[in-house]
Amino acid sequence: MSIIVQKFGGTSLATSEKILAAAKKAIRVKQRGHQVVMVVSAMGKNTDILVDLAREITDRPQPREMDMLLSTGEQVSVALTAMAMHSLGVKAVSLTGAQIGIKTDSSHTKARIKSISTERIQRLLNEGNIVIAAGFQGIDKDFDITTLGRGGSDTTAVALAAVLQADACEIYTDVDGIYTTDPRLLSEARRVNQISYDEMLELASLGAGVMHSRSIEFAKKYNVPIRVCSSMTDAPGSLIITSPESKQQAVCGATVTIDEARISLLGVPDVPGTSLHIFSLIAGRKITVDMIVQNVGADGRSDISFTVPKSELSAALEAVESAAKEKELGGHELTFDDNVSKVSVVGLGMAHQTGIADRTFHALSDAEINIQMITTSEIKISVLVDRADAEQALRVLHNAFELEKTPADSANLAENANIHRDRTDAAAVVARLQGIDMEELFVDDVTLDDTQARVTINGLPDAPGIAATVFDEVAAANVFVDMIVQSFDGKDGQADLTFTVPRDKLATSMEVANLLAEKMGCDSVTSSPEIAKLSVSGVGLRSHTSVAIRMFRSLSQAGINVDLINTSEVRVNIIVEGIHSQKALACLQTAFEDVLR
């Protein structure tokens, strides 16, 4: 008999009436012949209330005791939901994370799942029960209660769907699916029929609050179909699977992260090990680093800029200052700005359609919005702008890619798609789960592209429309651009822009760049005819902060300097000089051999 996992969030369980409604949804699925596991969150704002109570006692509660406290919210929900089932004449059993057998590491308040026992749940299901599982929690090796952090109930649900070989995981929430952007910010936002795991990973990491990125990591890693839908209606919602909604549309969504902060280290030594030292200390403080931009060195010096959540700026500055003290960075300048936002467009179609960056920059230029930093990956373009421009930037990009319109080739995709997992594939996934930590880093591949060259324009005017002007000229010269990095260089009214092109197009690209530099009064244009682009791709690259550190460490130990960095949810790209290509590839393959799948 097939298994369906259903997860109900706090807003879907906020009152006794809503708990009864959720119970009835689960009962209807059981009546259609499925076995049902319900995963529930704490009721309404219960978790927030518990956090506030803790803060009334102490400003610094111990993480272990916070887990003990917060786990009670889900325990209330499972008990009440089981009572609702019983009142409706249906067999049901409520289980805490410990009773299920969800084993985690000991990182209190942000634990990772190591393994899940399925024997008890499967026995209860076979006895005709609906199993009601507490989300967000587990136990460690010492039998201490742990919690999984933000989005933990989503993670519990998808993890259970993986180990139980469930046909699907249904996430019930207060919205009716995944939207092209936040409908609270843009009324024209459209609900998508379906979206790919990779696209959803990028959107989740960029601030789309419907799903948390760790749950999508589980889904992609273990091939779990997810349907996100409203607990208030029977609308079909949105499907998260391998394939995108449209094969023709390049961009599937736009998003904004409002409260970002930028930190720039200007004039640091351009030598192997500098990035490693800086970001190791930041990672050691569990600070989330997002955009990382390193410009091409000149005169033995380089600039490194990166963004962190505004709430973590103070801790990040302390880490950077500590890095400067521990390793002499020699005459560097530290600047920061806590009044910036990141706006991004995402889509699998970017990987094989040209002109997406150009459209992005033109839309912002037409709106007279200045771009401070740019990073690109195969399926994402992110720009950093003043916070005052953030919502307008989101709106113009959403309009530029006509995201309010349903793609012509997306009709009935979600309705017609076979969302049920292939049983052979599911069994193979479960076999793969044996003897490993479920949330360990999975690296799919370490690759080398040694067919590109680099062009850098130094000292561009830092004004609206500059990026659009540059890439208009590059496109007119019939040059395909891969990586784009615009960095903050600290000089008044100036920025540096680097992009990579096919090696046989370098001469043409340099002609264009030199003409632009002369016209705009730039400082200089530099290039490298042979560079190596090394990529590490996989699942969990963002939530495992060690990925970039591993890359920096292995290359530093080999004496190889990193020229450029690009990061995304599913891939980290770096550029080194071409003469180091094979050596660098071997270093990274060795560095990640324990997690290569």
Secondary structure as UniProt FT lines:
FT   STRAND          3..8
FT   HELIX           10..13
FT   HELIX           16..31
FT   TURN            32..33
FT   STRAND          35..40
FT   TURN            44..45
FT   HELIX           46..57
FT   HELIX           63..87
FT   TURN            88..89
FT   STRAND          92..95
FT   HELIX           97..100
FT   STRAND          102..104
FT   TURN            108..109
FT   STRAND          113..116
FT   HELIX           119..126
FT   TURN            127..128
FT   STRAND          130..134
FT   STRAND          137..139
FT   TURN            141..142
FT   STRAND          145..147
FT   TURN            150..151
FT   HELIX           152..163
FT   TURN            164..165
FT   STRAND          168..173
FT   TURN            183..185
FT   TURN            187..188
FT   STRAND          194..196
FT   HELIX           197..205
FT   TURN            206..207
FT   TURN            209..210
FT   HELIX           213..222
FT   STRAND          226..230
FT   STRAND          238..241
FT   STRAND          253..269
FT   TURN            272..273
FT   HELIX           274..284
FT   TURN            285..286
FT   STRAND          292..294
FT   TURN            299..300
FT   STRAND          301..309
FT   HELIX           310..312
FT   HELIX           313..326
FT   TURN            327..328
FT   STRAND          333..346
FT   HELIX           348..351
FT   HELIX           356..366
FT   TURN            367..368
FT   STRAND          373..377
FT   TURN            378..379
FT   STRAND          380..386
FT   HELIX           387..389
FT   HELIX           390..400
FT   TURN            401..404
FT   HELIX           408..410
FT   TURN            411..412
FT   HELIX           413..416
FT   HELIX           423..433
FT   TURN            434..435
FT   TURN            438..439
FT   STRAND          442..461
FT   TURN            464..465
FT   HELIX           466..476
FT   TURN            477..478
FT   STRAND          484..488
FT   TURN            492..493
FT   STRAND          494..502
FT   HELIX           503..505
FT   HELIX           506..520
FT   STRAND          524..539
FT   TURN            541..543
FT   HELIX           546..557
FT   TURN            558..559
FT   STRAND          564..567
FT   STRAND          571..577
FT   HELIX           578..580
FT   HELIX           581..591
FT   TURN            592..595
//
